[in-house]
Amino acid sequence: MDAATDRQLTYDPYDIEIDVDPYPTYRRLRDEAPVYYDEKFDFWGLSRFDDVETGLRDTANLSNAKGDILEVVKAEPNMPEGVFINEDPPLHTVHRLLVSRAFTPKKMRAIEEQVRAFCAACLDPLVGGDRFNFTLDLGAEMPMRVIGMLVGMPDSLQRSVRSIAHRRLRNEPGKPLKVSKDNYFNGNMFAEYVDWRAKNPSDDLVTELLNIEFEDVSGTVRRLNSEELLVFLGVIANAGTETVGRLFGWLGKLLGEHPDQRRELVADPSLIGGAVEEVLRFEPPVHNIARYVSNDIEYHGQTIPAGSALLLMAGAANRDERKFDDPDRFDIHRNANHLSFGRGTHFCLGASLARLEGRVALEEILKRWPDWTVDLDNAVRAPTATVRGWDSMPVVVG
């Protein structure tokens, strides 16, 4: 019997020991406490697939307006208008529709060759060596660069944004993330760039947003004001930087630990897209999606009261044996119908971009290094409870 089944059932999302391997604890939550309440941190949790999926779709009773990270929901910071991932319909609907212009299938097709060229530029100088680092050599750099391609952001600004996004989600190990109530979200770093782009239009999202007319929730047809546009850019730039970077580390680790499946990808690259989905199910960068309970809701005969903070535990749901056969087995041939991008109204707007980045990067890596062994002794975990993964994932190639 493992240690997780010996002790009283508690789930501390900041516990470093649990974070190393949370899945035994998740299994107990699903079996013993599918509606879990934690007195120490005052939050509720749902861990079964069907419950988490239902919760993600329930905008009537579960609100995004106070944030989607537990510490943010509990801090109730002042949220400027335009942080669309932390808005409820109908405001969310209006703002999401505007930003979704950056993530159309046509835009994804157009950007794929740029992404592939960037991968090649990062990887080619390393060919001939005996080591490669999935996060430091590619994952730490690529997501922000790709967002820059979509938005039209200069390299110098990308580096600044990446640094801020990196710090924003870092908590002191074992402790909750510190949240600034009065300055939780600030897009002012883009102000000079937006002013410059207004005078120098181009074929990019910023130029499009500067000129678009839309109908707001009051029925007024207008253009975005400067604060709204700056906040939009901040959301877009921050949203995928850390999460996609963590995905790269898990790609390296899991395919290093499953060489037979990796060799299948080398032999048949058409399987790579499915492999990325299985990595997202098996080791998602984001395990918990928080909501504010705006009305009493009932699950399994238990009422979660209005005013509560609720964790929709996607990381636990993705391993639910009620949904997946043998869920603790990594299998690139599985139909990995995971919850890692959410569901419903708040389904991750950048999901298509994250999938493209993961697929293209893996295609390019496997062309150069069909074999690798994970150097786990020198791997470094990221000190954050919000986005789970690796700051460094070195492998020995060849």
SEMARPA-802946 format. One record per atom (N, C-alpha, C, O, CB): residue in one letter; x, y, z. Coordinates in steps of 0.05 Angstrom, whole numbers, plus 5000, padded with zeros to 4 digits. Glycine has a CB too. Layout:
SEMARPA-802946
AXYZ...
//
This chain:
SEMARPA-802946
M501749765000M500050005000M501750255000M503650275016M498150005025D501250444982D502950674981D502150885003D500050865015D502850804953A503951075006A503551275028A500951425025A499751505045A505951465028A500151475000A497751634996A495251495006A493351635014A497351694966T495251225007T492851085018T493051035047T491050945060T492550825003D495351075060D495751035088D494651275105D493651235127D498650995094R494951515094R494251745110R491451845105R490151765086R496251975104Q490552025123Q487952145119Q487852295093Q489752415084Q487252335143L485452275080L485252395053L485152705055L483152815065L482752295039T487152835046T487253125043T488653185017T490353045007T488753255067Y487753405005Y489053494981Y490053784984Y488453974984Y487153474956D492653814987D493854074989D495154134962D497154014955D496054085013P493954324947P495054374920P497854494920P499054514898P493154564905Y498854574943Y501554694944Y503554494956Y505954564959Y501454944961D502654254963D504454064976D506453954955D505653834935D502853834988I508953994960I511053914940I511053614937I511453524914I513754014949E510753464958E510753174956E508453064939E508852894922E510653044984I506053184943I503753094927I504253174898I503553014880I501153234937D505353414893D505753514866D507553334849D507153314825D506853794867V509453204862V511253024847V509652804833V510252734810V513352904866D507752684848D505952484836D503252504849D502652374869D507152194840P501452684838P498852724850P496852514845P494652514856P497852984841Y497452324827Y495352144817Y494251944837Y491851884836Y496451994794P495851834856P494651674877P492651834894P490551734902P496851554896T493252084900T491452254915T488952314899T486752304909T492852514923Y489252364873Y486952414855Y485152164855Y482652194856Y487952474827R486351924854R484751684853R482951664878R480651594877R486551434850R484151724901R482651714926R480451924926R478251874936R484451754950L481052164916L478952364915L476552274898L474252304906L480152634904R477152164875R475052074857R473351854870R470851854868R476151964831D474651674885D473251444897D471951514924D469651434929D475251224901E473351664940E472451704968E471151974973E469452004990E474751684987A471852184957A470852454962A470552604936A471952794931A472652614981P468652504919P468352644893P467552934895P468053094877P466352494875V466253004918V465853284925V467453334950V466653264972V462653344930Y469753464946Y471753494968Y471753774978Y471553964963Y474553414958Y471953795005Y472254065017Y474754075034Y475253895050Y469754135034D476354275029D478854305044D478554545064D478354775056D481254355025E478654475090E478354675110E480754865112E480355105117E477854545137K483154765108K485554925111K485555155092K486155385100K488054755108F484955105067F485055315046F482355405037F482055585020F486655215022D480255295049D477455375044D476755375014D476155575002D477055655055F476955135002F476055094975F474654824972F475154644988F478355124954W473054804951W471754554944W473154444919W474554594904W468754584938G472854184914G474154064891G472453844879G471253684893G476853954898L472253834852L470953614837L473153474821L474753604808L468653724819S473153204822S475353054810S474552854789S476252754774S476952924832R472052784787R471152594767R470652724740R469852954739R468652444777F471152584719F471052694692F468352824687F468253064679F471652484671D466252674691D463552784684D462953034700D461753224690D461452574688D463753044726D463153274743D464753514734D463753734732D463753214772V467353474728V469053694719V468053804692V467954044688V471953604716E467353624674E466253714648E463753874651E463354084638E465753464629T461953774668T459453924673T460054194685T458854394677T457653764692G461854204704G462654464717G463754654697G463254894698G464554414739L465454564679L466654734659L464654864641L465055084631L468754584643R462454724636R460354834619R458255004633R456655144621R458854594605D458355004660D456255134676D456855424682D457855494703D455854974702T456255594663T456755884667T454456014683T454856234693T456956024640A452255874687A449955984702A450655994732A449756174746A447455824697N452055794741N452655764770N455555804778N456155854801N451655504780L457355774758L460155794763L461356024747L461256014722L461655524757S462456214760S463256464747S466256474743S467856374760S462356704763N467056584721N469856644715N470756924723N473056994721N470456594685A468757094730A469257374733A471257444755A472357664755A466657514738K471757264774K473657314795K476257174790K478057174808K472457224822G476657054766G479156914760G478756614755G476556504760G481056954782D480856484746D480756194741D483056054755D483655824750D480856134712I484456194773I486556084790I485556104819I484456314826I489356224786L485955904835L484755904862L485456144878L483756274890L485755654877E488056224879E488856454895E487656714885E487156894900E491956474895V487156724859V485956964847V483056984855V482057194863V486256964816V481656764853V478756754860V478456844889V476656994896V477656474856K480156744907K479956804935K480757094941K479757214960K481556614951A482657204926A483557474931A481657684920A481657914929A486357514918E480057604900E478157784887E479458054879E478658264888E475757844906P481558034862P482958284854P481158454836P479158364825P485558214840N481958704833N480658884814N481358794786N483758814778N481459184819M479458704771M479858594744M479058794723M476658854721M478358324741P480958904708P480159094687P478558964665P478858724660P482659234675E476859124653E475159024631E477058944607E478759104600E473059224622G476558714596G478158624574G479758364580G480758244562G480058834565V479858294606V481158034613V479057824607V477857714626V482158024643F478657754582F476357604573F476357324584F474157204587F476257594543I478657204591I478656944603I477556954631I476856744643I481456834604N477357184643N476157224670N473657394668N473157574684N478157344689E471957334648E469457474645E467257264640E467857044632E469457674621D464757334646D462457164641D460957274616D461257514610D460657144666P459357104603P457557214582P455657414595P454957384618P456056974568P454757614580P455257664551P457857814545P458757824522P452957804539L459157934566L461558094561L463757914549L465157994531L462558224586H464057674561H466057484551H465657424522H467557404506H466057234568T463057384514T462457304486T463357524467T464557464446T459457264483V462857774473V463657994456V466658014453V467658034431V462558264467H468058004476H470958034475H472357784463H474257824448H472058074504R471357554469R472557314457R472357314427R474257234413R471257054469L470057394417L469657404388L471757584374L472657524353L466857494381L472357804387L474357994376L477157864375L478457874354L474458254392V477957734397V480657624399V480857374382V483057304373V481357564428S478657224378S478756974363S479657014334S480356814321S476056844363R479757264325R480757314298R483657224294R484557174272R480557614291A485157214316A487957134315A488256834312A490456734305A489457234339F486156674317F486456384320F484756224300F484056004306F485856304348T484056344278T482456204258T484155984244T486556004244T481356404237P482755784233P484255574218P486055694196P488255594192P482355374206K485055904183K486656034162K489256144174K491356114162K485056254148K489056274197K491456394210K493356174219K495756204216K490656564234M492255944228M493955724237M495455604213M497855544215M492255514251R494155574191R495455474167R497655664158R499755574149R493455424144A497055914159A498956114149A501456124167A503656184157A497656394148I501156074192I503456104211I505055854213I507355864224I502456194238E504055624204E505455374209E508355374198E510155284212E503955144196E508755474174E511455474163E513355654178E515755604180E511355544134Q512255874189Q513956054206Q514755904231Q517055924240Q512456304213V512855754243V513555604267V515655394261V517455354277V510955474279R515355254238R517255044231R520055164226R522055054233R516254894205A520055404213A522655534208A524055614234A526455584237A522255774190F522455704253F523555784279F524655534294F526855544305F521455924297C523255314293C524255064304C526854984292C528754914306C522154834301A526954994266A529454914252A531755094260A534054994265A529054924222A531255354263A533355534271A534455484299A536755524304A532355824269C532655384316C533455314344C534955054345C536855014360C531055304362L534054854329L535054584331L537554524314L539254374323L532854394323D537654644290D539854574273D542654624285D544454454281D539654734247P543154844300P545754874311P546554664332P548854634339P545955144325L544554514342L545054304362L545654034350L546553854364L542754294381V545054004325V545453744311V548453684312V550153854306V544353744282G549053434319G551853344321G552753334350G554753194356G553653534306G551353464368G551853444396G550553194408G549153054394G551053694411D551053154433D549852914446D547652984465D546652804479D552052754460R546853234467R544753314486R542853524473R543553664455R546053434512F540453524484F538453714476F536553764500F536053574515F536753614451N535654004504N533954074526N531254164516N531054374503N535254294545F529154004521F526554064511F525454334520F524054464505F524653844519T526054414544T525054664553T526954894548T526055104536T524454654583L529454874555L531255104552L531955164523L532155394515L533855044567D532154954506D532954994479D530555064460D530955164438D534354754468L528155004469L525855054452L523355154467L522255364460L525154804436G522555004488G520055074501G519955344515G517855464517G519454864521A522255434525A522255694539A522055924520A521156144527A524755724555E522755884495E522956104475E520656094455E519556314448E525556084460M519855864447M518055844424M515255954428M514256094410M517855554416P513855904450P511056004453P510856304450P509056394437P509955914480M512656454463M512456744461M513156834433M511957034423M514356874481R515056704420R515756774392R513356734374R512856894356R518156604383V511856514378V509556464361V507356664365V506156754346V508556174366I506856734390I504956944396I505857204382I504157354371I504556984427G508357254383G509457494370G508957494340G508357704329G512457514375M509057254328M508457234299M505557314293M505057444274M509056954289L503757224311L500957284307L500257574311L498857694296L499257104325V501457684332V500757954340V502358164325V501358384321V501257984370G504758084316G506558274303G508358414323G509258644318G504958484288M508958284345M510558394367M513558374362M514458164355M509758254393P515058594366P517958584362P519358404383P518258364405P519058864363D521658294375D523158114392D523758234420D523558094440D525658024379S524558484420S525258604446S522958614465S523358564489S526258894441L520558664456L518258664473L517458384481L516558334504L515858794459Q517858184464Q517257904470Q518857814494Q517857674512Q517857724446R521357884495R523157804517R522157914544R522157774564R526057884513S521258164543S520258294568S517658154577S517258104600S519758594563V515858104558V513257984565V513757704575V512457614595V511457974540R515557554563R516057274572R517157274601R516357104617R518157144554S518857464607S519957484634S517757544655S517757424676S522057694636I515857724648I513757794666I511857554669I510957494692I512158034655A511157424648A509357184649A510556964666A509256834681A508657084621H513256934663H514656734678H514456784708H514056604724H517656724669R514857034716R514857104745R511957094756R511657034780R516057384749R510057164740R507357204749R506156944761R504456964780R505557294727L506856714751L505656464760L507556304779L507156064783L504956294736R509556434790R511456304807R510656344837R510456574846R514256404803N510156124851N509656144879N512056034895N513555884885N507055994887E512356124920E514356014937E513655724943E511355674950E514656174964P515455534939P514755254942P513355194968P514255274990P517255084941G511055064966G509454994989G507455204998G505955155017G511254935012K507455434984K505755644993K504055744969K504855714946K507355885004P501655864975P500055964953P501356194938P503156324948P497356064964L500456234913L501356444897L500456714909L498156744917L500256414868K502356904910K501657174919K500157324897K501157334874K504157324929V497957444904V496357584884V496057874893V495157934915V493557454881S496658064875S496258344880S493358424875S492458404852S498258514863K491958504895K489158574893K488658814875K486658824860K487858624920D490459014877D489959264862D491359284836D490859464820D490859494880N493259094830N494659114805N495158824794N497358754787N497359254808Y492958674793Y493158394785Y493958374756Y495558194748Y490558244790F492858544739F493358524710F493958794699F492458984702F490958394696N496158814685N497059064674N498159024646N500058874641N499259194692G496859164627G497759134599G499359374589G499859404565G495459094581N500259544608N501559794599N504159754585N505059934571N501959964623M505359524587M507859464574M507659484543M509659514529M508959194582F505159464533F504659474504F504059754494F503759784470F502459284497A503959954511A502960214503A504560334481A503460424461A502860394527E507160344484E508860464463E508660314437E508660444415E511760474472Y508560054439Y508359894414Y505759944400Y505659964375Y508659594421V503559964414V500960014402V500860284389V499860314367V498659984422D502060484402D502260754390D503760744364D503060874344D503560954410W505960594364W507660574340W506160434318W506260514295W510360434346R504760214325R503360054305R501060214293R500460174270R502359794318A499860394309A497660564298A498660734275A497160794256A496460734320K501160814277K502360984256K503760824234K504360924213K504461184269N504160564240N505460384221N503860124218N504759914228N508460324230P501560134206P499859894204P501059674189P502759714171P497159974191S500259424195S501359194182S499158974181S496959024189S503959084197D499858744171D497958524170D498258354195D499358134194D498458354144D497258464217D497458324242D495058384260D493358544252D500058394257L494858244282L492558274299L492258554311L489958654313L492658064322V494458674319V494258934332V493059144312V491259294320V497059034341T493959134288T492859314267T489859264264T488259454261T494359284240E489159004263E486358934259E484659034283E482459144279E486058634257L485659004307L484159084331L483959384333L482059494344L485358964356L485959524324L485959814324L483759934307L482760154312L488659934315N482959784286N481059884266N478359754267N476459854253N482259854239I478059544281I475459394281I473259544295I473759674315I475859114293E470859544284E468559644297E466859404306E466559214291E466959834278F465659424330F464159204341F461859314357F461859554365F465859014358E459859144363E457659224380E458159124408E458358884412E454959104368D458259304427D458859224455D456259134469D454159124456D460159454471V456459064494V454158944508V451859144511V449559054516V454958844536S452359404509S450259594511S448859644484S446859784483S451359854521G449859514462G448759554436G450059774420G449259834398G445859604438T452159904432T453560124419T455660014399T457159834407T454860314439V455660114375V457760044356V460060234359V459760474357V456660044326R462460124365R464760294370R467360144365R467259904357R464660394399R469560284369R472160154368R473160104396R472160214415R474260324352L475159924399L476359874425L477760134435L479060274420L478359644424N477460184461N479060404472N481860294479N482360054478N477660524498S483660474485S486460404488S486860204511S488460024509S488160654492E485360244533E485760064556E484859784549E486159584556E484160164580E482559754535E481559494527E483659354509E484159114513E478859514513L484759494490L486659374471L489159284486L490159064480L487359574449L490159444504L492559374519L492059124536L493858954539L493459604537V489659114548V489058874565V488758624547V489858414554V486458924581F487458654524F487258424506F490058314499F490458074500F485858514480L491858494493L494558404485L495958264509L497358074505L496258644476G495558374533G496658254556G495657974560G497257784567G496158414581V493057924557V491857664560V493057474539V493857244546V488757674557I493057554514I494057384493I496957314497I497757074494I493757524465A498557504505A501457454508A502057274532A503957114531A502957724511N500457304553N501057144577N499856864576N501056684588N499957294601A497656834563A495956594566A497556334559A497356144575A493556614549G498856324537G500056074529G503056054534G504255844528G499656034500T504356254545T507256254547T508156034566T509955874559T508156524557E507056024590E507955824610E506855544603E508255354606E507155914638T504255534596T503055274592T504255114569T504854874572T500055304587V504655244546V505855104523V508755034529V509754824521V505655274497G510155204543G512955144551G513054894568G514954734564G514155374566R511154864586R511054614603R510454364586R511454154591R509054644626L508754404566L508054174548L510554064536L510853814533L506054264526F512454234528F514854134515F516453954533F517453744525F516554374506G516654024559G518053864578G516853584581G518253384582G518153994605W514153574582W512753314584W513053154559W513252904560W509853364591L513053284535L513553134511L516252984512L516452744505L513553324486G518353124520G520953004522G521052774542G522252564537G523053204529K519852824566K520052624587K518452374580K519452144582K518952744613L515952404572L514252174567L515152004543L515151764544L511352254563L515952144521L516851984498L519651874503L520351674490L516852164473G521151994521G523751874528G523351624545G524851434543G525352064544E521151624561E520651384578E519051174564E518650954575E519151474602H518051224540H516551034524H517751014496H516551104476H513551104522P520150894494P521650894468P520250744446P520450824423P524350774472D518750534453D517250394431D515250564418D514950564393D515950144443Q513850724434Q511850904422Q513151134407Q512051234387Q509951014444R515451224417R516851434403R517751334376R517651484356R519351524420R518651094374R519550984349R517250954329R517550964305R520950714353E514850904340E512450894322E512051174310E511251184286E509950814338L512551384324L512151654314L514251714292L513651844272L512451854336V516651614296V518751644276V517951504250V518251614228V521451534286A516851264253A516051104229A513551214216A513251184192A515550814237D511751334232D509251434221D508651704234D507251714254D506951234226P509651924223P509252194234P506252274236P505652464250P510752394218S504552134221S501652214223S500552154251S498352254258S500052054202L501952004267L501151944294L501852164314L501052154337L502351674304I503452354305I504552554324I502352724337I502452784361I506552734310G500352804321G498152964332G496752824355G496152944376G496153034311G496252564352G494952404373G496752374397G495852364420G494252134362A499352354392A501252334415A501252584431A501452574456A504052284404V501052824419V500953074434V498453074451V498553164474V500953314414E496152984440E493752964456E494052784480E493052844502E491352874439E495352564477E495652374499E497552494520E497152444544E496752104490V499552644512V501252774532V499552984547V499953004572V503652914517L497853124534L496153324547L494153194566L493453304587L494553484526R493352954560R491652804579R493152694603R492452724626R490152574565F495452574596F496952424616F498452604636F498452544660F498952244602E499552824626E501053014643E500353304634E502053434622E504152974642P497953394640P497153664631P498753874646P499253844670P494153704635P499454094633P500854314647P499054444668P500054524689P501654524627V496454454663V494554574682V492854354694V491354224679V492854794669H492954314720H491454104734H488854204745H486854054746H493053984755N488754454754N486354564767N485354814754N486955004750N486954604797I482854824749I481555064737I479555164758I477655024765I480155004710A479955404768A478255504790A475755654780A475855774758A479955684808R473655644796R471255794791R470255914817R470655804839R469155624777Y468756134815Y467356254837Y464456144836Y463156164815Y467356564837V463456034858V460755924858V458756154862V458556254884V460455704880S457256224842S455456444843S452656374853S451256544863S455156574816N451956114851N449456014862N449955744875N451755594866N447255994840D448455664895D448655404907D448455194884D446755204867D446555354929I450254994885I450154774866I450354514881I451554504902I452354804844E449254304869E449254044883E450653834865E450053814841E446453954890Y452453684877Y453753454864Y453653224883Y454453254907Y456653514855H452752994874H452752744890H451352794917H452152694937H455552644895G449052944916G447552994940G448653184960G447553224981G447152734953Q450953314952Q452253504970Q452153784958Q452753824934Q455153424976T451353984974T451154254964T453754404968T454954414990T448854404979I454754534946I456954714948I455754994948I454455074929I458954684923P456155144970P454655394974P455755624957P458155634950P454755475003A453955804950A454656044936A456756194952A456656204977A452256224930G458656324938G460856464951G463356294955G465356404964G459956564977S463156044948S465455864951S467455884927S466655984906S464555574954A469855804932A471855754911A471855464904A471955294922A474755854919L471755394879L471555124870L473755054850L474255204832L468755064857L475154834855L477154734836L475854514818L474854314829L479654624851L475954564792L475254354773L477854214766L479454334751L473754474748M478153974776M480853844776M481253684750M480853444750M481153664800A481953824729A482353694703A484553484703A484253284690A482953914682G486553534719G488753334721G487853074732G488752854724G491053444737A485953084751A484752844763A482752714743A482652474740A483352904790A481152884731A479052794712A480252644689A479152454679A477353024702N482652734680N483952604657N484952324662N485652174644N486252784648R485052254688R485851974695R483451814707R483851624721R488151984716D481051904702D478651774714D478151514699D477551514675D476251964712E478251294714E477651024702E474750994693E474150814679E478450804722R473051174702R470251174693R470051264664R468051214651R468451344712K472051404655K472051514628K474051374610K473551334586K472651814629F476451304621F478551194605F479250914614F479450864638F481051374606D479750734595D480750474602D483650494610D485250614596D480350274578D484350364632D487150364641D488350644640D490350684625D488850164625P487250834654P488051124650P490851184658P491951394649P486151294665D492151024675D494951084683D496950964663D499350964669D495450964711R495950864641R497750774620R497950984598R495951074588R496750494608F500451054591F500951244569F500651104542F502050904538F503751374571D498851194525D498251054500D497651254478D495551374478D495950854504I499451284459I499151484438I496851414419I496051574402I501751514422H495851164420H493651074403H490951114416H488851054404H493950784395R490851214440R488451264454R486851494443R488051684432R489051304484N484151484445N482551714439N482651894464N480951864482N479651634431A484552074465A485052234489A483152464491A484052694488A488052324490N480652414497N478652624498N478852764525N477152744542N475752504494H481052914529H481753034555H480353294559H479053404542H484753064557L480753394584L479553654592L481653874596L481154074608L477953624618S484053824585S486254004590S485854284578S487154474587S488753884580F484154304557F483554564546F480854674555F479854874545F483654544515G479654534574G477054614584G474854514566G475254334550G476854914586R472454634570R470054564554R468254814553R468554994569R468554324567G466454804533G464355004532G465355284526G467155324511G462955004558T463955484538T464455764532T467355844536T468356014520T462655934550H468655734556H471455814562H473455614551H475755614561H471755844592F472755454532F474655274519F477055444510F476655654499F473455114495C479455344515C481855504510C481955614482C482055454462C484355334516L482055874479L482056004453L484555934438L484555924413L481856304456G486755884452G489355824438G489855524435G492155454429G491555944453A487855354438A488255064436A489454984409A491254824408A485654914441S488355104388S489355034361S492255114358S493854974344S487655164339L493055334370L495755424368L497655244384L499855174375L496055714377A496755174408A498354994425A498754724411A500954614412A497054954453R496654624399R496854364385R498854384361R500454204357R494054274375L498654604347L500454644324L503354654334L505054534322L499654914309E503854814355E506554834365E507654564374E509954494368E506655034389G506054414389G506954154398G507453964375G509553824375G504854034417R505653954356R506053774333R508453844316R510153674310R503553774315V508654094309V510954174292V513554144306V515554044294V510554474283A513754214331A516154184346A517053884348A519353814344A515854294374L515053714353L515753434355L516553314328L518353144327L513353274366E515253404307E516053314280E518953384275E520553224265E514253434258E519653634281E522353724275E524453594294E526653544285E522554034278I523753554319I525553414337I526153134329I528453044328I524453424366L523952984321L524352704314L525852674288L527152464284L521552574312K525652864270K527252854245K530252854251K531852724238K526553094227R530953004272R533853034279R534752834299R537052734298R534353314289W533052764319W533852584340W531652374345W529852424361W534552734366P531652154330P529551954334P529851804360P527951674369P529651754311D532151824373D532551684399D533651874419D535352044414D534451444395W532651854444W533752004466W533151864493W531251704495W532752294467T534751934512T534451834539T534252074558T535952254557T536751644548V532252074575V531852294593V534052304615V534652094627V529052284607D535252534619D537152574640D535752684664D535952924670D539552764630L534252514678L532552604700L534152724723L533152884738L530852384710D536652634727D538252734749D538753034746D539153174766D540952584750N538753134722N539353414717N536853574708N537053804701N541453444696A534553444709A532053584703A531253754727A531953694750A529753384696V529853974721V529154164742V526154214741V525154304720V530754424740R524754164763R521854224764R521354524767R522954664779R520654064788A519254614755A518454894758A517054934785A515354784792A516554974735P517955144800P516755184827P514155344825P513955574834P518755344844T512155214815T509555334813T507355134815T507454914803T509255494786A505255194831A503055014834A500955074812A499054914809A501755044861T501255284797T499255374778T499655234751T497755134739T499355674774V502155214742V502755084717V504854874723V507154944730V503755284694R504154624721R505854404730R507754304708R506854244686R504154164741G510254284714G512154184694G514954244701G515754244724G511454304667W516554284680W519554294683W520654544672W519954644651W520754054668D522554654688D524154884678D526454784660D527354934643D525255044702S527254534664S529454414648S528854124645S528353974664S532154464661M528854034619M528453744614M530553664593M530053644569M525553684603P533053604604P535253524586P534953224578P534053054593P537953574599V535853164554V535952894544V538552844531V539853024520V533552834525V539452594531V541852504517V540852384490V539252204491V543552294533V541852484468V540852404442V542852214429V545152204435V540352644424G541752054409G543451884394G543251594402G544551424391G546251974396
//
